[in-house]
Amino acid sequence: MQGCKTSSSFAKTFAALKTSPIGIFDSGIGGLTLAHAVKNLLPNESIVYFGDTAHLPYGEKSTAAIQAYTVKIIDVLLQHQCKVILIACYSASTAAYELAAAYTASKAKVISMIEPVVNFLGTTYKQKSVGLIGTRQTINSGVFDQKIKALQQRIDMKFLATPLLVNMIEEGFFNNNISHSIIEQYLSNPALQGIEALILGCTHFPLIRKEIDAYYQQRQLQVQTIDASLLVATHLQNYLQTNDLLQLPTTTPTYKFLVSDYTKSFEASTTLFFGQQVALEQFKLWE
């Protein structure tokens, strides 16, 4: 009888795990591009999103600071019983992924922005020239360079830190003369010349993807822009399928949005991305 009770208890625990939400976090609105991709690809999954708006942007913070924020946020997401935690930020992925994975241990699976992108490049851009734009933290960490070199696929990587783009997007300056000028200044940099593809190495950047594409089209340059949101969402889908953790379609998904500092602009952006009115809950990481 004891064995039956144990089996029954395990079944209930496993069922609860399948219905647990996906945790996603970023410093600001950028991670919403990944949350939106997850919502579209996995419409039955519930989501808990944490926007660390009190500390954005992460790209200009120290590694130690990003790691401290990450651990605090993971604690919050674990309190919400998230079965998987997506680090929807390249800066946090490069600075804190290893720490995050060790910290959560068996409590939840942690997925970064890096591995899905590196795997995609290894299968799609062998012996080609690829550019990557991102924050100083992402570029200076050298993580992408190390992992891509480890593939031994002779991919010629070119990197450029583009710190102004994050603040520009957070302030709503895109698709206008200001954004056009800043984008042109960055993309015309000699460091990115001759590339065949460009990785948008920050989850904010898909919001200006049309402007980036327009820059190359106007100059008749064949450069494919790579938005990792769908790559990461697909990686998540494969993980959930492999481990039989996909949410059943019989349950209505829920979406919860937490922020470390309330802003009307973030609430408006979240409503726009999810196509429905949302209510932000403020959750201070430090009292």
C-alpha positions in Angstrom: 0.0 0.0 0.0 2.8 2.3 0.8 4.1 1.9 -2.7 0.8 2.9 -4.2 0.6 6.0 -2.0 4.1 7.0 -3.2 3.1 6.4 -6.8 0.0 8.4 -6.4 1.9 11.3 -4.7 4.4 11.3 -7.6 1.6 11.4 -10.2 0.0 14.4 -8.5 3.4 16.2 -8.2 4.1 15.6 -11.9 0.7 16.8 -12.9 1.2 19.9 -10.9 4.6 20.5 -12.6 3.0 20.2 -16.1 0.5 22.9 -15.2 3.2 25.2 -13.6 4.0 28.4 -15.4 6.9 29.5 -17.5 9.0 32.1 -15.8 10.6 34.9 -17.9 12.6 37.8 -16.8 14.5 40.8 -18.3 15.4 44.3 -17.1 12.7 46.0 -19.1 10.4 45.7 -22.1 12.9 43.8 -24.3 12.0 40.4 -22.8 8.4 40.9 -23.9 9.5 40.0 -27.4 10.4 36.5 -26.1 7.3 36.3 -23.9 5.2 37.1 -27.0 7.0 34.4 -29.0 6.4 31.9 -26.2 2.7 32.9 -26.0 2.3 32.4 -29.8 4.2 29.1 -30.0 2.9 27.6 -26.8 -0.6 29.1 -26.3 -1.6 26.7 -23.5 1.3 27.7 -21.2 0.9 30.1 -18.4 3.6 32.8 -18.0 5.0 34.8 -15.1 7.0 37.7 -16.4 9.4 39.8 -14.2 10.6 43.1 -15.5 13.4 44.5 -13.4 12.5 48.1 -14.4 14.2 49.5 -11.3 17.6 48.4 -12.6 17.5 48.7 -16.3 19.4 48.5 -18.5 21.5 45.5 -17.4 24.0 46.1 -20.2 25.7 48.9 -18.4 25.8 47.1 -15.0 28.7 45.1 -13.5 28.7 41.3 -13.6 28.3 41.1 -9.9 25.3 43.4 -9.9 23.6 41.4 -12.7 24.2 38.2 -10.8 22.7 39.7 -7.6 19.6 40.8 -9.5 19.3 37.4 -11.2 19.3 35.5 -8.0 16.7 37.7 -6.4 14.4 37.4 -9.4 14.8 33.6 -9.6 13.7 33.4 -6.0 10.5 35.3 -7.0 9.9 33.0 -10.0 10.5 29.9 -7.9 8.0 31.2 -5.4 5.5 31.1 -8.3 6.5 27.5 -8.9 7.8 28.1 -12.4 8.9 24.8 -14.1 11.2 26.6 -16.5 12.9 30.0 -16.2 13.9 31.9 -19.4 16.6 34.5 -19.0 15.2 36.9 -21.6 18.3 39.1 -21.6 21.6 38.6 -23.3 23.5 40.6 -20.6 22.1 38.4 -17.8 22.6 35.3 -20.0 26.3 36.0 -20.4 26.8 37.2 -16.8 24.7 35.0 -14.7 23.5 31.8 -16.6 25.9 29.4 -14.9 25.1 30.9 -11.5 21.4 30.7 -12.2 21.5 27.1 -13.3 23.5 26.1 -10.2 21.3 28.1 -7.9 18.0 26.6 -9.2 19.5 23.1 -9.3 16.6 20.6 -9.7 13.9 23.2 -8.9 13.5 24.5 -12.4 15.2 24.3 -15.8 17.0 27.5 -16.7 17.3 28.5 -20.4 19.5 31.3 -21.7 19.5 33.3 -24.9 22.9 32.0 -25.9 22.7 28.2 -26.6 19.8 28.3 -29.1 21.5 31.1 -31.1 24.9 29.3 -31.1 23.3 26.0 -32.2 21.4 27.8 -35.0 24.6 29.5 -36.3 26.5 26.2 -36.2 23.9 24.5 -38.5 23.0 27.5 -40.7 26.1 29.8 -41.1 29.1 27.5 -41.4 32.1 29.2 -42.9 30.2 32.5 -43.2 30.6 36.0 -41.7 28.1 36.9 -39.0 27.8 40.1 -37.0 26.4 40.5 -33.5 25.2 43.8 -31.9 24.4 44.0 -28.2 25.2 45.7 -24.9 28.7 46.2 -23.6 28.1 43.4 -21.1 27.2 40.9 -23.8 30.0 41.9 -26.2 32.8 42.3 -23.6 32.0 39.0 -21.9 33.4 37.1 -24.8 30.9 34.2 -24.2 29.5 34.2 -27.7 32.9 34.2 -29.2 34.1 31.3 -27.1 31.1 29.1 -27.8 31.1 29.8 -31.5 34.8 29.1 -31.8 34.2 25.8 -29.9 31.9 24.7 -32.7 34.9 24.7 -35.1 32.6 25.6 -38.0 34.9 28.5 -39.2 32.3 31.1 -38.6 33.8 34.6 -38.8 32.1 36.5 -36.0 32.2 40.3 -35.8 31.0 42.1 -32.7 29.8 45.7 -32.0 28.5 47.1 -28.7 25.5 49.4 -29.4 24.6 50.7 -25.9 22.5 53.7 -27.1 19.9 51.4 -28.7 18.5 50.0 -25.5 17.8 53.4 -23.9 16.5 54.6 -27.2 13.9 51.8 -27.3 13.0 52.0 -23.7 12.2 55.7 -24.2 10.1 55.0 -27.2 12.4 56.5 -29.8 12.1 54.2 -32.7 10.8 54.5 -36.3 11.7 58.2 -36.4 14.6 60.4 -37.4 16.4 59.9 -34.1 16.4 56.1 -34.3 17.2 56.1 -38.0 20.3 58.2 -37.3 21.6 56.1 -34.4 21.0 52.9 -36.3 22.9 54.2 -39.3 25.8 55.2 -37.2 26.1 51.8 -35.7 25.5 49.6 -38.7 27.9 51.6 -40.9 30.7 50.9 -38.4 33.6 49.2 -40.2 33.5 46.4 -37.5 30.3 45.1 -39.2 31.3 45.3 -42.8 31.0 42.2 -45.0 28.6 40.3 -42.8 26.0 38.0 -44.3 23.8 37.9 -41.2 23.3 40.1 -38.1 22.3 38.7 -34.7 20.1 41.1 -32.8 21.9 40.3 -29.5 19.5 42.1 -27.2 15.8 41.2 -26.7 15.0 44.9 -27.2 16.3 44.9 -30.8 13.5 43.0 -32.5 11.5 46.2 -31.8 13.7 48.0 -34.4 14.2 45.0 -36.7 12.2 46.7 -39.5 14.4 49.7 -39.3 17.6 47.6 -39.4 16.2 45.6 -42.4 15.4 48.9 -44.1 19.0 50.2 -43.6 20.4 47.1 -45.5 17.7 47.1 -48.2 18.3 50.8 -49.0 21.9 50.0 -49.6 21.1 46.8 -51.5 23.1 44.7 -48.9 22.0 41.1 -48.4 22.1 40.8 -44.6 19.8 38.4 -42.8 18.7 39.7 -39.4 18.3 37.0 -36.7 15.8 37.5 -34.0 16.5 34.8 -31.3 13.0 35.0 -29.8 11.6 32.2 -31.9 14.8 30.2 -31.6 14.6 30.3 -27.8 10.8 29.6 -27.8 11.3 26.6 -30.1 14.1 25.4 -27.8 11.7 25.7 -24.9 9.0 23.8 -26.8 11.5 20.9 -27.5 12.5 20.8 -23.9 8.9 20.6 -22.7 8.0 17.9 -25.2 11.0 15.8 -24.5 10.3 15.9 -20.8 6.5 15.5 -21.1 6.0 18.9 -19.4 3.7 20.6 -22.0 0.6 22.2 -20.5 -2.6 20.4 -21.5 -5.0 22.3 -23.7 -7.8 21.7 -21.2 -6.4 24.4 -18.9 -6.9 28.1 -19.6 -3.4 29.8 -19.4 -2.8 32.8 -17.1 -0.4 35.7 -17.5 1.1 37.5 -14.6 3.4 40.5 -14.8 5.7 41.6 -12.0 7.9 44.7 -12.0 10.5 46.0 -9.6 9.3 49.6 -10.3 6.0 50.5 -11.8 5.9 52.6 -15.0 3.0 53.5 -17.3 5.1 52.9 -20.4 5.9 49.3 -19.4 2.2 48.7 -18.7 1.3 50.1 -22.1 4.0 48.0 -23.8 2.9 44.8 -22.1 -0.8 45.5 -23.1 0.3 46.0 -26.7 2.4 42.8 -26.8 -0.2 40.6 -25.3 -3.2 42.1 -27.0 -5.2 42.4 -23.8 -5.3 44.7 -20.8 -2.8 43.7 -18.1 -2.3 44.7 -14.5 1.3 45.1 -13.3 2.2 44.0 -9.8 5.1 45.8 -8.1 7.5 43.5 -6.4 10.5 45.2 -4.9 13.7 43.1 -4.9 15.1 44.9 -2.0 13.0 46.6 0.7 
